[in-house]
């Protein structure tokens, strides 16, 4: 049971990492921004009063 749980965790983590990376690499200004884009923008902003990291984004997506 634990092996399957760890395998599912790794699969989800890889999936969410891919989503975040795709949003970080996206340069299309004409694409409609979604919630992940907003969170990635907060993550990359030094002037934001909120601190958000990749792990926070993955938890919110889940």
PAZAPA-4460 file (N, C-alpha, C; in steps of 0.05 Angstrom, whole numbers, plus 32768, in hexadecimal, padded with zeros to 4 digits):
% residues 62
    n_x    n_y    n_z   ca_x   ca_y   ca_z    c_x    c_y    c_z   seq   type   mol
   8010   7FE8   8000   8000   8000   8000   8011   8019   8000     1      X     A
   8026   8019   8010   8038   8031   8012   8047   8036   7FF8     2      X     A
   804F   8020   7FEA   805C   8023   7FD0   804A   8031   7FBC     3      X     A
   8031   8028   7FBB   801E   8034   7FA8   8019   8051   7FAF     4      X     A
   8017   8057   7FC9   8012   8072   7FD2   8029   8084   7FCA     5      X     A
   8042   807B   7FCD   8059   808B   7FC5   805A   808E   7FA7     6      X     A
   8053   8079   7F98   8053   807B   7F7B   803E   808F   7F71     7      X     A
   8027   808F   7F7D   8012   80A3   7F76   801B   80BF   7F7D     8      X     A
   8027   80C2   7F94   8031   80DC   7F9D   8046   80E7   7F89     9      X     A
   8058   80D6   7F80   806D   80DE   7F6D   8060   80E5   7F52    10      X     A
   804D   80D6   7F4A   803F   80DC   7F30   8031   80F7   7F31    11      X     A
   8023   80FC   7F47   8015   8116   7F4A   8029   812D   7F4B    12      X     A
   803F   8129   7F5B   8053   813E   7F5D   805F   8144   7F42    13      X     A
   8066   8130   7F33   8071   8134   7F18   805D   8143   7F06    14      X     A
   8044   813C   7F07   802F   8148   7EF7   802D   8166   7EFF    15      X     A
   802C   816C   7F19   8029   8188   7F21   8042   8198   7F1B    16      X     A
   805A   818C   7F1D   8072   819A   7F15   8071   81A1   7EF7    17      X     A
   8067   818F   7EE7   8065   8194   7ECA   8052   81AB   7EC5    18      X     A
   803C   81AC   7ED3   8029   81C2   7ECF   8036   81DD   7ED7    19      X     A
   8044   81DD   7EED   8050   81F6   7EF6   8066   81FF   7EE2    20      X     A
   8077   81EC   7ED9   808C   81F2   7EC6   8080   81FD   7EAC    21      X     A
   806A   81F1   7EA2   805E   81FA   7E8A   8054   8217   7E8D    22      X     A
   8049   821E   7EA4   8040   8239   7EA9   8057   824C   7EAB    23      X     A
   806D   8243   7EB7   8085   8255   7EB9   8091   825A   7E9E    24      X     A
   8090   8247   7E8C   809D   824A   7E72   808B   8257   7E5D    25      X     A
   8071   8259   7E63   805E   8264   7E50   8063   8282   7E4C    26      X     A
   8067   828A   7E33   806C   82A6   7E2D   8055   82B2   7E1D    27      X     A
   8040   82A3   7E19   8029   82AD   7E09   8019   82C2   7E18    28      X     A
   801D   82DB   7E10   8010   82F1   7E1E   7FF2   82F2   7E18    29      X     A
   7FE9   82E6   7E02   7FCD   82E7   7DFA   7FBC   82D0   7E05    30      X     A
   7FCA   82BE   7E13   7FBB   82A7   7E1F   7FAD   82B1   7E38    31      X     A
   7F95   82A8   7E3D   7F87   82AF   7E55   7F95   82A3   7E6D    32      X     A
   7F9A   82B4   7E81   7FA8   82AA   7E99   7F94   829B   7EAB    33      X     A
   7F9E   8285   7EB6   7F8E   8275   7EC9   7F99   8278   7EE5    34      X     A
   7F8E   8268   7EF7   7F95   826A   7F13   7FB2   8263   7F18    35      X     A
   7FBC   824F   7F0A   7FD8   8247   7F0D   7FEA   825E   7F04    36      X     A
   7FE3   826C   7EEF   7FF3   8283   7EE6   7FF4   8299   7EFC    37      X     A
   7FDE   829D   7F09   7FDD   82B1   7F1F   7FEF   82A9   7F36    38      X     A
   7FEE   828F   7F3D   7FFF   8285   7F54   801C   8286   7F4C    39      X     A
   8023   827F   7F33   803F   8280   7F2A   8048   829D   7F2A    40      X     A
   8037   82AF   7F23   803E   82CC   7F23   8044   82D5   7F3F    41      X     A
   8034   82CC   7F53   8039   82D3   7F6F   8054   82C7   7F78    42      X     A
   8059   82AE   7F6F   8071   82A0   7F77   808A   82B0   7F6D    43      X     A
   8088   82BB   7F55   809F   82C8   7F4A   80A1   82E6   7F51    44      X     A
   808E   82F0   7F5F   808E   830D   7F65   809C   8313   7F80    45      X     A
   80B0   8324   7F7F   80BE   832C   7F97   80AE   8341   7FA7    46      X     A
   809C   834F   7F9A   808E   8365   7FA7   8074   835C   7FB3    47      X     A
   806C   8343   7FB0   8054   8338   7FBC   8057   8335   7FDA    48      X     A
   8042   833B   7FE9   8044   8337   8006   8040   831A   800E    49      X     A
   8037   8309   7FFB   8033   82ED   8000   804B   82DD   7FF5    50      X     A
   8053   82C8   8003   8068   82B6   7FFA   805B   829C   7FF2    51      X     A
   805F   8294   7FDA   8054   827A   7FD0   806A   826B   7FC2    52      X     A
   806B   8251   7FC7   8080   8241   7FBB   8072   822B   7FAA    53      X     A
   8083   821C   7F9C   8079   8207   7F8A   8068   81F3   7F9A    54      X     A
   8071   81EC   7FB2   8062   81D9   7FC2   8046   81E4   7FCA    55      X     A
   8044   81FE   7FCE   802A   820A   7FD4   8018   8208   7FBC    56      X     A
   8023   820E   7FA4   8013   820D   7F8C   8009   81F0   7F87    57      X     A
   801A   81DD   7F8B   8012   81C1   7F87   7FFC   81B9   7F9A    58      X     A
   7FFE   81C2   7FB3   7FEA   81BB   7FC7   7FCF   81C8   7FC0    59      X     A
   7FD0   81E0   7FB6   7FB7   81EE   7FAE   7FAA   81E0   7F96    60      X     A
   7FBA   81D8   7F83   7FB0   81CB   7F6B   7FA3   81B0   7F73    61      X     A
   7FB0   81A2   7F85   7FA5   8188   7F8E   7F8A   818B   7F9A    62      X     A
***
